[in-house]
């Protein structure tokens, strides 16, 4: 029987007067949403100078804040028959083509019908990762982004792939349609990305964000749009969508960082290529996949209007 996990304890010291407690913590703790922080405060998991408080408390400079974050509740992962394409597989890993509309792994309020549930059905050996809620997952794609992902089938491979991602030796390519005529035809967006201070559910280009660079090449100009190949060395949340929006060319159909489209019910973004080193042999392999039918249909509509 495994010992029960203890709550994680974090401490902070307020550096300004008059800021609401929940807002201050949301700004300092980028991995927690403001709603999660408010819940922790209401449950008595946050104290200021040793006292229970309310989310609206106005802090004073020097206030000592303690946050106790309970361990995540175990999630029962159930294999589900959800179709997806396997592009390549060996004993160590699989390269798969994730369909749009499928969340990668379970999260609060979304415990089933994820890529992880589908993977457990297709690769039962992933159950060997123990109690991990994300067995085999070493990187992610947004729910409404389709395309290539690599899945680790054992812990040794997971660590190898994590090292490849950390050293940025894995190469990822995307196809996107962005609004407007993107100039120059080849370029890069090199801008820090972090939580949007006005909306914690969004990301934004911010001065205290994390390093992020998106290289791009225009493949074709359409009337009012540009078909673009994008390559990223960093893998920040919503990186391509945030970067193109920040330079005034949001991705077609992106309702979060741009506007909805009648041509498409999601953002036009597809992970079309992936290059990595096979852990078993050290051989570098490249994989590609075509854009799915909904993106083909949208592209056809744009071509007809050209």
Steps between C-alpha positions, in 0.01 A plus 500: 500500500645834394535773762247779456632813334542808714368843400749721321594806703601829340589828670499853363553849634288788374709770334231767458207653688133486402502202260224239540630171635348284224634727225847512655517122526372458144778728378767316700383141448475457124414129528179568696188666366336782694191286561719221644672752725167639620385146582817436701443823695137414571604153620746652747807383309643854483604708801640851530716558805362174639132595470220371278398761244262581217588534129433876502745572783719802416860411565762712673865501403682233700195282569604134532283269285485122528326288238426131555412318177337160558634215286293426190229241542578171324327464165373164381604472138268285292596383148258635239446412137581837344644484146837653413774424248828333598769633266787297647558268795772286653553347844602838647274762349219582263447798272130570467277745313274663760158599369365848570250531782679251724657620827838337561461392862241500781458816705255624765154494344623291205579153633426296188493502118859623469794389290637316807181291517539417130869414542429259784264310270751486214812449717406309818866501611462869588320384814849410625566868572321444832280775641610770257199691361698561180660166409731532201438872448817707450351799314157633411289644223205730567161328497406651163842456339550181299816318405809311607593409856758258635396266782744324734417134569731456801671716762849476347367629169303775674816631664688482167229696318476757778875555462459544124226758553704678769806519274272613214631232267147393406372697201129579466330648195146638467273616220284802575283748318530848646295807424641769275807511277789393722820687419786435461453160336757352737546617853479428869302615799730511802297615800457388862175318583324482836156513657286790385481724811142599414377144433680206659345252256683664210865535413658821371826665403614645833821658626548237773408199289707202390722489193310406185590511131290411197666484156270514199492480122206609284405219264221680318315830508120484482246781489513638853702210638842331493578127507803465724745235614608568858778338700550532873803423714322585822164347587312762699125472553313630192834629366424520127153642557628764745795603283303545178226687685760727661626613158149563369452174306291265719445142388183448295213378719677569831220631720733562797772709337315603185144457374278207404468402136204376295743280308627305799384404848850514651838662446680411178805346664643155428822338624616366166859387567709360783868407510657314790768251595379144561614405852558136402742563213600866518375536141339831406157452343261748341123456486231690313122491470249668272254759619160354594184537294359802686816701431506384137141620460578837656808541280294414192251769597778756534648397163162542331476854630846582367 
